[in-house]
């Protein structure tokens, strides 16, 4: 596990596991270049634990180039993201 802090596009600070092992659970590598469903280029950042105590879902986080390093999560990476 490699944990780094990132800021979301809404301004929240999160600790994200940026290891390949964590990202590969979603079929991506850490730092892998991607495009979203709208063709916006970006980079895979990592994975967070559930965001709410009642939530058991892990989240894959990416930064799109247009977001200047701020991160967003993908609720369905297999459908929403494409490898470059």
N, C-alpha and C positions, 0 to 999 in steps of 0.2 A: 504494500500500500504506500502510495506517494501522495501526501495530502498538501494541497496548496489552497490559498484563499483567492476567491474571485468575487467580483461584483456583478450582480444581475442587471438586466436593463432597467429594472424597477428600483435599483439602488441598494438592494439587500446584499449583505456579505455572506458568502457560503464557503464552507470547507469542502473541497472536491477531491476525490481520489483520482489522480491523473495517471494511474498505472495502466499499462496495456492490458493486464489481467482483468481489471475492472471493466474497461471499455470493450474487450472482446466478448463479454457476456451479451453485448448488443450487436456483435458482428463487425465492430470497427476497432481501429487501433487509436491510441492516444496520439494527438497531433496530426491525425489523418485529415487530408483535405476532402471536403464534401461540398455538395450543393443541396439547397433545400428544394421543396417542391415547386418553388417559384423561380428556380435557377440562380438564387443568390449564393455566391461562394462563401465558404467558411471553413472552420477547423474544429475537429472534435477536441473537447477539453477534458472531460472525465465524467465520473459518476458520483451521485450523492445518495445517501441513505434516504429513507422516507422523509418527506417534508413535514408531515404531520404525524402525531403520535398514533392515530388510528389507521394510518396509511402504511401498507407493507410494500409498496412499489418503489423500485429503484428508478432513478432518472438519469438519462444520458444528457449531458450539457454540451452545448456547442457555442462558439462565437462566430457570428456572421461578420464578414469583413466590414459591412456597413455599420456595425454596432461598436466599432472602435475598442474592442477588447472586452466589452461587457457580454455576459453569457445569458443564454436562454436554454430552456430544456425542451427536449423533444418527447412528446407523449407517446409517439409510435415511430421510433427511428427507422424501422424496416420499411415503412410506408412514406415517411416524410423526408428522409435523407438519402442521397446517392453518393457513392464513392467516386472520387475524381480519378 
